[in-house]
Amino acid sequence: MDVILLERVEKLGGIGDVVTVKNGFARNYLLPRKKALRANESNRKLFEANRARIESENAERRTDAQKGAQGIDGKTVQLIRQASNTGQLYGSVSARDIVDALEADGAKVVKSQVVLDRPIKAIGMHEVRIALHPEVSVTVKVNVARSPEEADLQAQGVDVMAQMFERDNAGFTEDYDPNAEPGATAEAPAASEGEGDTAAA
């Protein structure tokens, strides 16, 4: 299907571009969200008649998004979740979880602005893109950990999972002293030798 874009759409084009897309993508996403019009003759005339207004409104939204971006870009939010010893979460972190965490930190975003290709399913520091406007996006860091202490370590750049793996491999060998037992039994003969000397004297 050919459509006329009413705003910039990533990997497709900008305002006024006529592009060919799959029918399902047009019907289920572009048209109902008013991101595009069917590219027929009447819609072309309608778009050209309103082009100045559409571009002006887009510029206003872009300016508002740029202002909002200043309070969000580079922000780090912390999410405490249960996870296995391998760092895999029991469940996952969704776009809604990130929205809630950002709102709790004073940033206003909506779920549709969170660009999450797939849910987060492991502890660690994750970078997530927030698209505040088709032409304005920022990056936030999501610190997923099993405890606040673990989150603090990750925030300092410590790879908690790598550290845990090394500790597991080390085992308890450092605490074990193989000479402890023989040393203890060696003192007994020494004492009896001393007693024998005293008796002889």
KACORNOR-V322648 format. One record per residue. N is the residue number from 0. BURIAL is I if it has 9 or more other C-alpha atoms within 8 Angstrom, else O. Layout:
n=[N/N]
burial=[BURIAL/BURIAL]
//
This chain:
n=[0/1/2/3/4/5/6/7/8/9/10/11/12/13/14/15/16/17/18/19/20/21/22/23/24/25/26/27/28/29/30/31/32/33/34/35/36/37/38/39/40/41/42/43/44/45/46/47/48/49/50/51/52/53/54/55/56/57/58/59/60/61/62/63/64/65/66/67/68/69/70/71/72/73/74/75/76/77/78/79/80/81/82/83/84/85/86/87/88/89/90/91/92/93/94/95/96/97/98/99/100/101/102/103/104/105/106/107/108/109/110/111/112/113/114/115/116/117/118/119/120/121/122/123/124/125/126/127/128/129/130/131/132/133/134/135/136/137/138/139/140/141/142/143/144/145/146/147/148/149/150/151/152/153/154/155/156/157/158/159/160/161/162/163/164/165/166/167/168/169/170/171/172/173/174/175/176/177/178/179/180/181/182/183/184/185/186/187/188/189/190/191/192/193/194/195/196/197/198/199/200]
burial=[O/I/I/I/I/I/I/I/I/O/O/O/I/I/I/I/O/I/I/O/I/O/O/O/I/I/I/O/I/I/I/O/O/O/I/I/I/I/I/O/O/O/I/I/O/O/I/O/O/O/I/O/O/I/I/O/O/I/O/O/I/I/O/O/I/I/O/I/I/O/O/I/I/O/I/O/I/I/I/I/I/O/I/O/O/O/I/I/I/I/O/I/I/I/I/O/O/I/I/O/I/I/I/O/O/O/I/O/I/O/O/O/I/I/I/I/O/O/I/O/I/I/I/I/I/O/O/I/I/I/I/I/I/I/O/I/I/I/I/I/I/I/I/I/I/I/O/O/O/I/I/O/I/I/I/O/O/O/I/I/O/O/I/O/O/O/O/O/O/O/O/O/O/O/O/O/O/O/O/O/O/O/O/O/O/O/O/O/O/O/O/O/O/O/O/O/O/O/O/O/O]
//
